[in-house]
Amino acid sequence: MTTSLNQKPTGRTIAIANQKGGVGKTTTCVSLAAALVSMQKRVLLIDLDPQGNATMGCGIDKYALETSMYDVLVDNMPLSHVIQNPEPGTTPDVLPANADLTAAEIELLQSPDREHILADRLTSLTGRYDYVLLDCPPSLNILTLNAFVVADSVLIPIQCEYYALEGLSALLKTIDDVRATVNPSLEIEGLLRTMFDNRNNLGNEVSAQLVQHFGDQVFRTVIPRNVRL
């Protein structure tokens, strides 16, 4: 049974996505989750990347997982059997992932309702969290599509480099397609400039182009490149 489009699992569900790798998606997701927890918000971080970096970033060993997002998506395992929290009160709840999630991609493609599997699984969370953050894989695949179907909005980390705008156009087209078919309420939360170096002329030029083309959708906050951190 398909989840109703207006049946959301939480106060706000945000997918952090960009099909280009290495732009700071996972760092943004983990840092945002930690910041919201520090503000006493109820937060669930869902790792949808088979690399499992968000899982590790939250203090969970992806190599020692007994249950993961694979079990949620493929076997419909109850979320209570999978959700972990290494330090309740200081870290978010986490639906962890590891390399098994690669196999889940293949399994999902066999399902006639494949775009709605994640939305169906999350219905039991209604009212439980203030925020659900989805760390998407670096590709526009079935896992990312599932995230877009259940999300209220998409937060797009973007590195100010040569091919940034080209990759962004493909992502925005996918978001438009999702709006037109399965989730008409999907919004763009904003574009977040990451790993920014204001000494780089190209970076400044791309940053200016983003503001020119997308205006208020570009966050005023800019995340600088910080080697020490």
N, C-alpha and C positions, 0 to 999 in steps of 0.2 A: 504494500500500500504506500503510495507516494505521500510525502509530507506536504501539507498545505503551504503555499508560498508565504503566508503571513504567520506561520507557526514557527517562531524562532526560539532557540534554546536559552536565550539569555537577554540581558538588557542591551548588549551591543556585541555583535560578532564581526571581527575584523580579520580579513585575510591579508597577510603580508606576502606580496608576490612580485616577482619579476623573473621572466624566463632566462635572463642573463645571470650567470653565476658570478659570485664574488663581489656582489654589490652591497652586502651587509644585511641581507634579509634576516638571517638567523640572529645576528647580533642585535638588530633592531627589535626583533620579536622577544628575545630573552630580556633585554634591557627594559623594554616597555612593560613587560609582565612584572618584572621586579619593582619598577616604579609604581605601578598600580597597586601592587600588594602593600608597598610602603605607605600608600594612601588609604589603607584599610579596605580596599576593594576585593571582592571575591573574584578570583581570576583562574581560568583554565587555559593552559597552553596545550594546543594539539600539534604534535609533530607529524607532518605529512611528508617529510623528506626521508627517503630510505637511507640517507647518509647519517641520520640520527644526531646531527650536531646540536640541535636545540635540546634534545634529551640529555646529552652529555653536559651541555652548558648549564642545565638546571641541576646538575649533581647526581644524575642517574646513569649507571653503567649500562650502555646499550648492549654490551656483550653478555650481560648477566640477566637479561630480561626473560622472565618466564611467560609473560603475556605482553602484547603490544597492540598497536593500531591494526596490525594484520588480523589479529583475532577479532577485533571489533568489526572490521569491514567485511571479512570473509566468513567468519563463523558466528557473527552476531553475539559475541560474548558480552555479558552485562558490563557496562562501563565501570561499575563499582569494583569489578575484578581486575581492572586494568589501570585505573587512575592511581598515580603515585604522588606523594609529596615528601621530599627528603627532609624538609624543615618546616612543618606547619606553622603558619603565622608569619614566616619570613620569605617563603618561596611559594610560587603558584602551584596549584594542582597541575599535573602533567599527564597527558595521554602519550606515552613514549613510543618511539619508533626505532627500528633498526633495518638491516638489509632485507629482512623478510618482507618488507613493504613493497619491494620490487615485484615479488610474486603476486601481491595483492592487486597490482595494476593489471596483470594478465587476467586474474579472476574476475575483476570488475568488468572488464571488457566483454565477458560472456553474459553479463546480466542485462536483461531487457530494460531494467530501470537503473542503469549504471550511473547516471548523473545524480541520482537522488539517494544513493546508499548512505552517504555520510549524514545527510539531513534526517533520514529515517532513524539512524542510530542515535542521534543527539536529541530526539524528542523527549527522552526521559530527564533531560537537564533543565527543562522549562522552569524558570524562576530561581534556579540554584546559583547562577553566577551573574556578576555585574558585567564581566567581559569574558569573551572567549576569543583567543588569538590563535590563528591558524598559520603555522610556518609552512609555506608551500615549497615544493621542489623547484629547482631551476629549470623548469620546462613547462609548456602549456599542455600537460597531459591529463589523463582522466582524474588523477588525484587533485590537481589544481582546479579542474572543472567542478568537482564535487565541493571544493572549498568555496568557489564562487556561487554555487547554487544556495548554500546555507548562509553565506555571509550577508551582512548589511552593507559592508563597504570593503574596498580594497585599498590598502596602504602600500604605496609603491616606493621602495628605496631605489634611488638611482644615483649612480656614480657619474660625475660630470666628466665624461671622456668622449672620445671620437664617435663610437658607435651607439652611444646612449639613446639618442633620439630615434634611431632606426629600430632598435629593439623595443622601445616604448610604443611605437605605432602598432606593432603586432599585438602587444598586450592590450592596448586600448580597443583594438578591433575585437579581440576575444571578449572583453568586457561588454562591448556593444552587442555582440552576438548572444551572450548570456542574457542580457536585458531583454532582447527581442524574443527569446524563446522560453526560458525557464525561471528567470528571476528579475522581473521588471523593476523591482525596487533597489537593485544593486547600485551603489554609489561609489564614487572615488573619494576615499577618505582624505587623500592628499599625496603629493609627491615630496619625498624626503631626500634632500641632497646629502649624500654620505661620502666619507673619506675625502673631503674637500680640502684642497690646498690652494689658498688664494695667491700663492706665488706662481701658479701655473696659468699662463695666458689662455690656453685651451680650456682649462677648467672654468675660468671666469667667463669665457665666451659661451660655453654650453650652459652654464648657470643662468646667464642673461637670456639666452634663447628659451629656456624653460619658463622663466618668468614672463617673457613676452608672449609665448604661446598659451600658457596655462593660467597666468594671472594668480588669483587667490587660491587656486588649487595647490600651489607650491608653498609648502610650509616656510615660514620665516626662519625657523630654527634650521641651522646648517650644522651637520656633524663633521667636524674637522678630522683629518688624518692624524692619528696620534700613535706614533711608534712606541712611545714609552708605555702607554696603556696596553 
